[in-house]
Amino acid sequence: MKTFEYTIKDELGIHARPAGILVKAIAKKTSDIKIKKAGDTREVNAKSIMGMMSLALLNGEEILVDAEGADEAEAVAAIEEFLVS
């Protein structure tokens, strides 16, 4: 399992447009990819636009990304690249 922690720096958070771009970037990954807010027990499938939107991720919130599967390293790297750039 690969894990990545990130504090959202985008002023608008992760709203519909960036969530859609992120989902599209990882859609073909075979790993199980979950995202949750730090301190929250609810986690969502990162490949689901509705799941991502339900988190209502705002600027300054910390998220935890977990990927497990054959391409977990590539999946986490793709998410990290998306969030950091």
QUIFEN-V590675 format. One record per residue. N is the residue number from 1. PHI is phi in whole degrees, 0 to 359 (* if undefined). BURIAL is I if it has 9 or more other C-alpha atoms within 8 Angstrom, else O. Layout:
BEGIN
{{N	PHI	BURIAL} {N	PHI	BURIAL}}
END
This chain:
BEGIN
{{1	*	O} {2	250	I} {3	231	I} {4	217	I} {5	247	O} {6	209	O} {7	259	I} {8	294	I} {9	250	O} {10	294	O} {11	305	O} {12	267	O} {13	75	I} {14	255	I} {15	266	I} {16	305	O} {17	296	O} {18	295	O} {19	298	I} {20	296	I} {21	294	O} {22	296	I} {23	301	I} {24	295	O} {25	294	I} {26	247	I} {27	304	O} {28	270	O} {29	289	O} {30	272	O} {31	291	I} {32	277	I} {33	240	I} {34	240	I} {35	231	I} {36	212	I} {37	283	I} {38	299	O} {39	85	O} {40	251	O} {41	277	O} {42	281	O} {43	236	I} {44	235	I} {45	289	I} {46	292	I} {47	270	I} {48	252	I} {49	297	I} {50	293	O} {51	297	I} {52	299	I} {53	295	I} {54	294	O} {55	286	I} {56	49	O} {57	285	I} {58	250	I} {59	306	I} {60	91	O} {61	278	I} {62	265	I} {63	241	I} {64	240	I} {65	245	I} {66	236	I} {67	231	I} {68	220	I} {69	151	I} {70	299	O} {71	245	I} {72	300	I} {73	296	O} {74	293	O} {75	296	I} {76	295	I} {77	298	O} {78	294	I} {79	293	I} {80	299	I} {81	298	O} {82	298	O} {83	290	O} {84	283	O} {85	278	O}}
END
